[in-house]
Amino acid sequence: MSLDQLLDEVEQLPAAEKWRLVRHVLRSLEQQQTAAPRSDWHAFLRATFGSLKDMPIERHDQGNYEEREPLE
């Protein structure tokens, strides 16, 4: 069944059934959204962990701030 055919079928449903379908789809999307970032984040950490180990972070001198007129 194509998406257009499915949408045509949905249009024939009563309003209550459409709302039931909407709630089902939203719940499904929310579950996918909450599950995906965690696995993507872990994969990202595994792929990039230690990538900067040969480039240590250095903190240089702070330097001087310019003198400005006070606000009135």
C-alpha positions as CSV (number, residue, x, y, z in Angstrom):
1,M,0.0,0.0,0.0
2,S,1.4,3.4,-0.9
3,L,1.4,6.4,1.4
4,D,-1.2,8.1,-0.7
5,Q,-3.5,5.1,-0.5
6,L,-3.0,4.9,3.3
7,L,-3.8,8.6,3.6
8,D,-7.0,8.1,1.6
9,E,-8.0,5.3,4.0
10,V,-7.3,7.5,7.0
11,E,-9.5,10.3,5.6
12,Q,-12.4,7.8,5.7
13,L,-12.0,7.1,9.4
14,P,-14.2,8.9,12.0
15,A,-12.5,11.7,14.0
16,A,-12.1,9.5,17.1
17,E,-10.2,6.9,15.2
18,K,-8.0,9.5,13.5
19,W,-7.1,10.9,17.0
20,R,-6.3,7.3,18.1
21,L,-4.0,6.9,15.1
22,V,-2.3,10.3,15.8
23,R,-1.6,9.4,19.4
24,H,-0.2,6.0,18.3
25,V,2.1,7.6,15.7
26,L,3.3,10.3,18.2
27,R,4.0,7.7,20.9
28,S,6.0,5.7,18.4
29,L,8.0,8.7,17.2
30,E,8.7,9.8,20.9
31,Q,10.1,6.3,21.6
32,Q,12.3,6.4,18.5
33,Q,13.5,9.9,19.4
34,T,14.5,9.0,23.0
35,A,16.2,5.8,22.0
36,A,18.2,7.1,19.0
37,P,20.3,9.8,20.6
38,R,21.6,7.5,23.3
39,S,22.9,4.9,20.9
40,D,24.2,7.6,18.6
41,W,26.0,9.3,21.5
42,H,27.6,6.1,22.6
43,A,28.7,5.4,19.0
44,F,30.1,8.9,18.8
45,L,32.1,8.5,22.0
46,R,33.5,5.2,20.9
47,A,34.5,6.6,17.5
48,T,36.2,9.8,18.9
49,F,37.5,8.7,22.3
50,G,41.2,9.6,22.6
51,S,41.3,11.4,19.3
52,L,43.0,14.4,20.9
53,K,45.4,12.5,23.2
54,D,48.4,13.6,21.2
55,M,47.3,17.3,21.4
56,P,47.3,18.3,25.0
57,I,45.1,21.2,26.0
58,E,47.2,24.3,26.9
59,R,46.2,27.3,28.8
60,H,48.1,30.4,27.7
61,D,48.5,33.6,29.7
62,Q,45.3,35.6,30.0
63,G,46.8,38.8,28.5
64,N,45.7,42.4,29.2
65,Y,42.3,43.9,29.0
66,E,41.9,47.2,27.4
67,E,40.9,50.1,29.6
68,R,37.4,51.5,28.9
69,E,35.5,54.5,30.1
70,P,33.1,53.7,32.9
71,L,29.4,53.6,32.0
72,E,27.3,56.3,33.6
